Amino acid sequence: MAGHSKWANIQHRKGRQDEKRGKVWTRVIREIMVAARQGGGDLTANPRLRLAVDKAKAANMPADTIKRNIDKATGNLEGVHYEEIRYEGYGIGGAAVIVDTMTDNKVRTVAEVRHAFSKYGGNMGTEGSVAFQFKHCGQLILAPGTSEDKVMEVALEAGAEDVIADADGAIEVITPPQDFETVKNALEAAGLKPEIAEVTMRAENPIEMAGEDAVRMQKLLDALEDLDDVQNVYHNGAMES
């Protein structure tokens, strides 16, 4: 099936993430600690921790730093306790926004998130106000020029839900969260390297945004992503670059 054009948006997002590389380690460390605390420090038995460690390695984090933070989370070393909290709200033109945080101070975090929403033209919503507009799933996106037939054959055999041909030529693979790792490994074993590979909240119905609305929306997203306690920001705005 033909999908919404998103390749330029993906490259734009990756570029912005590269600019903020200094924050990546902090976020990955928190993810490692929460994953290890919840599911234990054994990588073979904890898929969420494996994914966090993969992110850490991709960010060139030293192995001893990874191990030290797993040890902190599992009680072998003294560490900070982080709590996961999700906030929901509305951006420009009523666009839906989900903000996932990890924090050791809920009062500080909610104040900062609310301030960013209000300062940049959005507003906080209540729990569940926009989450229904997103699907929790694995998402793997391969660059334009990749063989759709090959991706479809490998991905569906490995347990993917859907393979979507994007208008830009990119190919998007959607998986149940629990099958993400299996599908990713199958694609890579077949020589198909995704540009984006993550378990995410995927917007079901993207809203086209252009001109001043797109600029204002990007400022809001940047303000939220720049907050120290924010791990991920999901939205359904499709901004023209």
C-alpha positions in Angstrom: 0.0 0.0 0.0 1.1 3.6 -0.6 2.1 5.5 2.4 2.4 9.2 3.5 5.6 10.8 2.2 7.9 11.0 5.1 11.5 10.5 4.0 12.5 14.2 4.1 10.9 14.4 7.6 13.0 11.4 8.8 16.2 12.9 7.5 15.4 16.2 9.0 14.7 14.5 12.4 18.0 12.5 12.2 19.9 15.7 11.5 18.4 17.5 14.5 19.2 14.5 16.7 22.8 14.6 15.5 23.0 18.3 16.5 21.9 17.3 20.0 24.3 14.3 20.3 25.4 15.5 23.7 22.0 14.7 25.1 21.9 11.2 23.7 24.2 9.6 26.3 22.1 11.0 29.1 18.9 9.7 27.6 20.3 6.3 26.8 21.7 5.9 30.3 18.3 6.6 31.8 16.7 4.0 29.4 19.3 1.4 30.3 18.7 2.0 34.1 14.9 1.8 33.8 15.0 -1.3 31.5 17.5 -3.0 33.8 15.6 -2.2 37.0 12.3 -3.5 35.5 13.6 -6.5 33.7 16.9 -7.4 35.3 20.5 -7.0 34.0 20.6 -10.1 31.9 20.6 -9.0 28.2 19.5 -12.4 27.0 16.3 -12.2 29.1 15.5 -8.5 28.7 14.6 -7.3 25.2 14.1 -3.7 26.3 17.6 -3.6 27.8 19.1 -5.2 24.7 17.5 -2.4 22.6 18.8 0.3 25.0 22.3 -1.2 24.9 22.2 -1.2 21.1 21.3 2.5 21.2 24.2 3.1 23.6 26.7 1.2 21.3 25.4 3.2 18.3 26.1 6.4 20.2 29.7 5.1 20.9 29.2 4.7 24.6 32.1 2.7 26.2 31.2 -0.8 27.4 32.3 0.0 31.0 29.8 2.9 31.1 27.0 0.6 29.9 27.9 -2.0 32.5 28.2 0.5 35.3 24.7 1.9 34.7 23.2 -1.6 34.5 24.9 -2.4 37.9 23.4 0.8 39.4 20.0 -0.1 38.2 20.1 -3.7 39.5 21.4 -2.6 42.9 25.0 -3.6 42.5 26.0 0.1 42.7 24.2 3.1 44.3 22.2 5.1 41.7 19.4 7.5 41.1 15.8 6.2 40.8 14.1 7.3 37.6 10.4 7.1 37.1 8.7 6.9 33.7 5.9 9.4 33.1 4.0 10.1 29.9 2.4 13.5 29.2 -0.1 14.2 26.4 -1.1 17.5 24.8 -1.8 19.5 21.7 0.5 21.4 19.4 -0.2 24.0 16.7 -3.5 23.5 15.0 -4.6 20.8 17.5 -1.8 18.4 16.4 -1.4 15.5 18.9 1.8 15.4 21.0 3.0 12.7 23.4 6.0 13.4 25.6 7.7 10.5 27.4 9.9 11.4 30.3 12.2 9.7 32.8 12.6 11.8 36.0 13.7 11.7 39.6 11.5 14.8 40.3 7.9 14.7 39.0 7.1 18.2 40.2 10.0 19.7 38.2 9.2 17.7 35.1 5.5 18.4 34.8 6.2 22.1 35.4 8.8 22.2 32.6 6.7 20.3 30.1 3.6 22.5 30.8 5.7 25.6 30.4 7.1 24.5 27.1 3.6 23.7 25.8 2.2 27.1 26.8 5.2 29.1 25.8 5.2 27.8 22.2 1.5 27.7 21.4 0.4 24.3 22.6 -1.4 23.1 25.7 -1.2 20.1 28.0 -4.0 17.5 27.8 -5.2 14.9 30.2 -4.1 11.3 30.3 -5.5 9.5 27.2 -6.5 12.7 25.4 -4.3 12.0 22.3 -2.8 8.6 22.9 -5.6 6.9 20.9 -4.3 8.6 17.8 -1.0 6.6 18.0 -0.1 3.0 17.6 2.6 1.4 19.8 4.6 -0.6 17.4 8.0 -1.4 16.0 9.0 0.8 13.0 11.8 0.1 10.6 12.4 2.5 7.7 14.6 1.6 4.7 16.0 4.1 2.3 14.6 4.8 -1.1 15.9 2.4 -3.7 15.6 -0.7 -1.5 13.8 -3.6 -3.1 10.2 -3.6 -1.8 9.7 -7.2 -2.8 12.7 -8.3 -0.9 11.7 -6.3 2.2 8.2 -7.7 2.1 9.3 -11.3 1.7 11.8 -11.1 4.6 9.7 -8.9 6.9 6.4 -10.7 6.7 8.1 -14.1 7.1 9.7 -12.8 10.3 6.4 -11.6 11.8 5.9 -8.0 10.5 2.3 -6.7 10.4 2.7 -4.5 7.4 5.1 -3.2 4.7 4.3 0.3 3.4 5.8 1.8 0.3 6.3 5.5 0.9 5.7 8.2 -1.8 9.4 9.1 -1.6 10.4 5.6 -2.3 11.3 4.7 1.3 9.9 1.4 2.7 8.3 1.3 6.2 8.0 -2.0 8.1 5.5 -2.1 11.0 5.8 -4.9 13.6 4.2 -5.8 16.9 6.5 -4.4 19.7 7.4 -7.9 20.8 8.4 -9.0 17.3 10.5 -5.9 16.5 13.9 -7.4 17.4 13.2 -10.6 15.4 12.1 -8.6 12.3 15.1 -6.2 12.6 17.5 -9.1 12.8 16.0 -10.9 9.8 16.2 -7.8 7.7 19.8 -7.2 8.6 20.7 -10.8 8.0 19.3 -10.4 4.5 21.5 -7.4 3.9 18.7 -4.9 4.5 19.9 -2.2 6.9 17.1 0.1 8.2 17.9 3.8 8.5 15.5 4.1 11.4 14.7 1.1 13.7 12.8 1.7 16.9 9.8 0.8 19.0 7.7 3.9 18.8 4.3 5.6 19.0 3.3 5.9 15.4 0.8 8.5 14.4 -2.2 6.9 12.7 -3.4 10.0 10.8 -0.6 12.5 10.2 -1.7 16.2 9.8 -0.1 18.1 7.0 1.6 21.3 8.3 3.2 24.0 6.2 4.4 27.6 6.4 4.2 29.4 9.7 2.3 26.5 11.4 5.1 24.1 10.6 7.7 26.6 11.9 5.8 27.1 15.1 5.2 23.4 15.6 9.0 22.7 15.1 9.8 25.3 17.8 7.4 23.6 20.2 8.9 20.1 19.5 12.5 21.5 19.9 11.6 23.1 23.2 10.1 19.8 24.5 13.0 17.7 23.2 15.6 20.0 24.8 14.2 19.4 28.3 16.6 17.3 30.4 13.9 14.8 31.6 12.4 14.2 28.1 13.3 10.9 26.5 11.0 10.9 23.4 8.5 13.3 21.8 5.9 11.8 19.4 3.5 13.8 17.3 1.2 13.6 14.2 2.4 16.7 12.5 3.8 16.1 9.0 5.9 19.2 8.4 7.0 20.2 4.9 10.7 20.8 4.9 
